[in-house]
Amino acid sequence: MSLAAVGLGFGYRDKLVGQGVDLELKEREVLCLLGPNGGGKTTLMKTLLGLLAPLQGMVRLDGEDISTWSRARLARAIGYVPQAHAAFFPFRVIDIVVMGRSAHIGLFAAPSAEDLTVADRALATLGIEGLRDRTYTEISGGERQLVLIARALAQEPRFLVMDEPTASLDFGNQARVLARIRDLAAAGMAVLLSTHDPDHVFQCAHRAALLGRGGLIALGRPEEVITPDNLRRIYGIEVRVLKLPEGGTHTCVPVMEERFHSPT
């Protein structure tokens, strides 16, 4: 079971954003995608989702070119989680999650008892069943992000693509979302997520991919990819990558120039 980019060139019409991308996402794996603003992360994700046609190469799902797949078939295989946002309509949380079942029911069909069961199961998987009858517009940003993940899980996909799932979340909610992502991979799902924080790679990912302007710069295990040289190359700043004494993980610390230091 895999989702793969093969010699992938991606962009919009005649504008090539990136090219020569080869990567493969496998079951029980979390792959983190990092890169600067404008580096093409979202465009690459949209291409992997089949929302944009490749300009070069192809996207394969279980060895098949996804250009031959119907939208409904793709939606049953790949779930998408956008950044959390403030909704304008006061839907209940369960109603938001049931929307993920649209890949399995007809356009004008009402959700069945089975659809509600699947939605409830998705909430329970993330430990947020207590939010079931709450109003989506009245819960916190971290809770909304988990609800959007539950909506994607209700699709019953095998792959999950997440666009900056921790963006705009406070420290505690970031940790909670990353922990749920690890749990999903441990349960058998394949997860691709984008982030701006290299520390997130060490916290939840099995592999990391660095995307610079024009293509993939590095792909591999976190400690191989998240290095001072690579971070300098894509972000243009000096960074120290420090190994923490407990837990064997790492953290990244920008090296601030003297003129930014507070006087002592």
Beta strands, then each sheet from edge to edge (+ up, - down):
strand 1: 2-12
strand 2: 15-26
strand 3: 30-34
strand 4: 56-61
strand 5: 64-65
strand 6: 78-81
strand 7: 159-162
strand 8: 190-195
strand 9: 207-212
strand 10: 215-220
strand 11: 239-243
strand 12: 250-254
sheet 1: 2+ 1- 4+ 5-
sheet 2: 6+ 7+ 8+ 3+ 9+ 10-
sheet 3: 11+ 12-
end
